[in-house]
Amino acid sequence: MAEKVSAACALLFLISCVESHNSGSKPTWPTYKVPVVLPQSTTGLKKPHFNGEARLDVPGSCGSECHKQFPMPTLDELKGNMAYETLYSNGSRTLTEVGIYVFPNRADSERSEGKSRHKRQIYGYDSRFNIYGKNFLLNYPFSTSVKLSTGCTGTLVAEKHVLTAAHCIHDGKNYVKGAQKLRVGFLKSKFKDGGKGLNQTNSGSSEKMKFQWIRVKRTHVPKGWIKGNSNDIGMDYDYALLELKKPHKRKFMMIGVSPTGRQLPGGRIHFSGFDNDRPGNLVYRFCDVKEETYDLLYQQCDAQPGASGSGVYVRMWKRDKQKWERKIIGIFSGHQWVDKNGDKQDFNVAVRITPLKYAQICFWIKGNYIDCRDE
């Protein structure tokens, strides 16, 4: 137990050092004027069959250089990709078409799309950290990580909303088994008093924690994932938002538009998830971004199945509020083998929250565009 406490203290010190890297120059959140994404029409669809599998891999080897060769999407293509399905807990679903009225400035970025997932990869020495003890697990930012009943991870982004990967809900053709009765699990102590007064010397910390589950009221999945899963643009839209049936009463992490790789503090990203090879444990990791496209971040953060859907975050200085803020800037999707000059190279890939995606996710959360205009 003493070793676990020492390790946890060392971990928090390490996180502080990593996230405060270059604090003398205060890496600052860029400001963006985001577009307006508004629903135009909503139509009912037939009830899905819920027979899809929560796949751990998706074919495709088009990497960052390949994607930079893609043409810019037309307005109609963007609207088609940003249209979204809503699945309700009673099994009904709708399709909502959207209008886009302002476009983000892409002068400093290059457009590209889609990625895929193979088995999650460990690169050399396994650099993941188990988070032990309720004093850490139940405190921010680790407390924002939740487990989905389909086996993935999600992140609390509002009082009743969880951000995750689309493939945790939908395989690109059908909703996955269990999506209709989807639940979100929150780690909490097994003991009502938090285990005070118990001799915990010989008990593993995972034994003192349990999941408390809340049902999902509805889910939103962009059409770009549903219709694009079989080609190279699908990965760009591998994100989904879940609305819970009741508030979770925990501190959540705000979403933000992803800065470029060179703007990230130390060039690093962070995320925590429930990796399947460490059952009962929340696993934290950080790593450098190796490559990027307009929609994706390529990195080699150690991860395993179960971490999919984790919120990728960074901590930067918010100038107008004069304080440091962590924000979710992407969603961890998974592993991909990429063609590079005829050779195969593997990366783990995260979907970036672009200005357009920010506008959509924010609208799903807020229900209006007025609160989503500036970021």
Steps between C-alpha positions, in 0.01 A plus 500: 500500500785738589660427163173589324466827692861590419442416135183709493676800655784465250244480220328822605836674516582367154166617360559845648842518341380376163195723478686807626777457243600836359284671762741794499368597158148385587377292203170677433171375365451643149174684439270389220192624328305182452237435233129465561357150463121497522240225451292550185269200501448182699343181368420171667689184405425133544611343824852354470580133557780547757700215354828679433824408670710755690797442270856558609631554148386674182672442163699785349862605463471856369719704734565870544688551173235308309221705653663828419447415135122491543304792353320742729144383560217692344234668713252229410750230599564671833129530573452135411779392735383725783141375479442266792294213630344509845428169673254502790483253788168360370677390181362770273733718295495812287716662233568873525626699202703811583593835354849652529520877489855604588821318421812476717831637376716214382795712391736336748365148457467246227190299431508125521291215617442161627681237701461151628547277798694183556595352835608783730873525510771511765814676374816366667490550878141517621466860622146480637422577866228335706313758711461360853296614798169678523674828585636501146234305308214711631673834445534712187621438231494121546140506626383619157580160348206257487448149367242408235307175527615418143858484629637843407594811696326838497560844650259725690462825302183644658256431784323227304728437202781258418732523198628175350592334170228424246626145446413425865134549402480429127717280278439712189208287382302415812477599864701262714351244734409670825469850350125519569552432871826688519625589848783714630702387804643734764774379733413535867604345829343167590457621855246764601756665725773475239658211689606705803617295792560187294836329485582549133863390512447177311210598281559619146356840422296359213314287757387810689343663192188414303298643213171679550304491175271760341286427194543699181197696377619560143810498283613716207723355226611704195400371160862531387579197716196298398539547126877546496612207715584289197730763349775733609286787630320291761767540767466879491151463645569233761332688784163483675321679783291323763230670708436340837157453653603701806786733601817333624589774755872490429741761369532465124757612244413758235554428132725725295621541143823307448810719466761397244765255613763773531268698731456214748698535825810291446332360188321251728150371554349317802215255552370242748297190421391157617744281304379140482836352596478674840147416616363715779766767450491844349816543293663837428755576228659788310714517188623721218297564186700358207291615203171677440239580242214742522278232658740256667793482742748217449691392810645197674334518839492150647142375504297182485135414415267673741682833476310587181278804549727659761509878494838635387583816696762765561545774758564856375466858618162664438586865448154654544444309827860535620526137606614156386233280342491140387282432196410198293649559153443155351368147539731199502394264224758226472781338309586522130764367266599778259673481163815717506719482191399142441559393859246435773523719810262478793342783696226550752256759371277762662224697332556874537220734606505747211300827506221328307488200733516730800195689368310174455590340833438827683156528339419143604590595857355852523204472263574843350774659293529830692708333771719330239618793287836571660766263623 
